[in-house]
Amino acid sequence: MSADGTTDALFALSAEDLARLDAIREALLDPSPRRIGRLDQWGLADEYEIYAEIGQYSEVSLTMADGTVLDASLSVPKNLAPGQACPAVVLPAPLIGIGHRAYLGMITRWTQGGYVVLAYSQRGLAKSTGEIHVAGPQDVADATEVINWLVAQDGVDPDRIGFFGASYGAGTSLLAAAQDRRIKAVAGTSAWADLFASLYENGTRHVAAFEALVKLFGEDRCSPEFREIIQKIRANTIDDEVREFARVRSPRTYLSQYNDSNTAILLTTTWHETIFSVPAVIDFHNNLTSPKTLLVQVGDHGNPELPGLAGLIAKPTAMAYRWMDHHLGGTAGDGESPRFDVRSEQMFQPLSDFRHAAWDDFVLPKKRFHLADAAAGQSDGRLVEGDAAAGWTRSVKATGTGTDIVVAPQLVQTGLSERLGLPHTYKTAEIDRGLAAVFTTAPLAQSWLIQGDLELRLTVTPQQADATIVAYLLENNPVTNRANIITSAPYTFTAEQAGRATTVTFPLQPAHYPVQRGRQLQLVIDTHDPFFTYDNATTPVFTIDITSPTGAESYLDIPLHPAE
């Protein structure tokens, strides 16, 4: 749901979801038998009868120093002993039209665990006034004022404060913790670590994600500074102002603050995340020396935690309850201690659960596949082990539109289908070889596992400035010529590189992907994807040559090992 109430949010809620949240809110505000009885249709009446005995919910308005009013809610445990102080958890809202009410399903769990809970919508979102600053310094200052208000309430322990947030709320939580040492623990789901890397990868704008976020914010609610940045990104004017805007809004800018204050940080992301940079989240996690854990799951932005936000079972929220209990002393979780490690799911197996002490322990050694010319009688190039293959050239045309191979046909929703066991399939026989170069392995004689970081080296001669290539690695079924996407990455060449052979080496998104016996690994190098670049049918057609010169042979490094 967007800021104006339409149902196109990254955290999309159905009419049923919204009806349930409305009924929960009414029962919290008026815990009468009639209101609570409405929750019977979702099997929630007993839970809210218990809450009515032990908790008190109210909706409050928090006025900031500049007069901006933040829409918020407060839940406090009842019947505290004189002088008793509780831990507190603050929940900045995700980017959704209902703002902080997205967390209503979590209120009872937190409160029954002995927490004071304050959820709020950042300025410019939902019913909060003011302009949107995108988790900027003003939003961080607001978070400090929110904490000031909270610790002034009865029963709040100022030394036991944590922040939980999803998506936009995760970013706000992390950035607030960098500046306010009263925040002892953070749990951020679908978090970002580097805003610039999320918007601009290998010289390439993530235009689909960017435009989706702008639509959800609503340009009319954005600050003048943010509106200027929006226009610069649309115009591909990536200057120092854009970089600085992103830098101050990137948690990894403040790595030393988290480490110095020993802030406990739990992060979650997804393998096919289309909104925020997964490598940046991993890098940020790796460089934290404070208590930390990382969860990477099947799906896309916001998919895995949605059930948990609704009060159901989900790994991200279950981990968050344990995390806060361990660091703040509450009892919202299941009594188990958190683990300080890397936790992951294999693709298409959301019930899988793999644990490694650190990211370096998760990553498997790479196997090098050389890009080679086609075998006799074949049209596609090959991915082969052994000696490097030099001396070939593949030419593709850039026309302003591309093939049917794309990062994701739909932001967020394609990943949700993957999580439900319904991945999008690509018809590889229908790939227009005039628009894309294709390199394929022989059918694999056994099952393999891809686990870790991938890297691609190519020598490319673009005949025009700002030419973009997009590399996709697919798992192809040679019987049906249908494939699933494993990973991808773009690369855009500068004006100075036009007409010149340029060797580039760049990472693809990390993966945890089981490859079935008999399948092929297939590398597709395309010239356009609407996820990265705007469709432009008026662009002059030009050629991009992909080559493999001696001494700089093209290759793809894959952490590929036999499946156990």
PyMOL commands that set and color helices and strands:
alter all, ss='L'
color gray80, all
select helices_A, chain A and resi 15-29+33-42+45-54+99-112+137-151+168-179+195-199+207-217+219-221+224-234+240-247+251-261+278-287+306-309+315-328+359-362+413-419+428-430+495-497
alter helices_A, ss='H'
color red, helices_A
select strands_A, chain A and resi 55-63+69-77+86-92+116-120+156-166+183-189+200-201+204-205+264-270+292-297+342-344+354-356+367-372+381-384+393-398+426-427+437-440+448-462+468-477+482-492+502-515+520-526+542-547+555-558+560-562
alter strands_A, ss='S'
color yellow, strands_A
deselect
rebuild
show_as cartoon
